């Protein structure tokens, strides 16, 4: 990637309204349970747990994660 493209992408990323959420032991435990229940990688389960915690939709292309989200009642976009 050229320095120009990198700078352009960083500028674009800075315009996004990113919201962070501090994780706690409960969130990690919930994600581990989701990981086991749906046979997900932990990082996918963390995204699912965050969507559940925030009552947010989940934008995902991964079919396994999309199926798990739908099973948990999370809107998949």
N, C-alpha and C positions, 0 to 999 in steps of 0.2 A: 504494500500500500504506500502510495507516495505521501510525502509530508503535507501536500495540499489537500489530498483526500482525507487524511487523518484530521487535519485542522477543521475541515468542513464537517466531518462527522462528529467531532467533539462539540463544535458550535451547535449543531442540530441537537445533540444529546442534552446540552445545557438549556435548551428551550422546553424540554419535557418537564412536566410537573410530576416529579417523582416523590412519592411519599414513603417514608421509612417507618418501620415498626420494630420496636425493641423486642427481641425474643426473650422469653423466660423459660424456666424449667417446664412449666405447664405446656407451653407451645411446642417445645421439643418433644415432650412425652406424647402429646396429641399427634405430632407428625410421625413419631415412631409407630404409633398404633395404626395410623393411616397407611404407613409404608407396609406394615405387616398385613393388614386387612386387604389391601389392593395389590400387593406384590410390586410396590413402587420403589425406585431409588429414593433415598432419604431426601435429596435435594428437590425431587418432584413432589414428595409428600409435604415438604415445607411450603412450597408454593400453594398447594391445596389447602393446607392448614391456614395460611394467611388469608386466602380467599374466603374460607369459612369464617375466620375470625372477623374479617372486615365486611362480611356479607357482600362480597364483590364478585363480579364475573371473572372468569379466567380465560384469557386468550391463549390457546394452545393448539399445536398441530400434532402432538404426540397422542396417538390413539389410546394407549393404555391410561395415560393421565386424564384424557378427555372422558373416558369411560368411568374412571374413578370419581371424577368431579361430578359427572351427571348422576352417578349412584349416590353421592353425598348431597345432591340437591343444589349444586353450584351451577350457575349458568355458564355454558361454554360458548365462547365466541371465536 
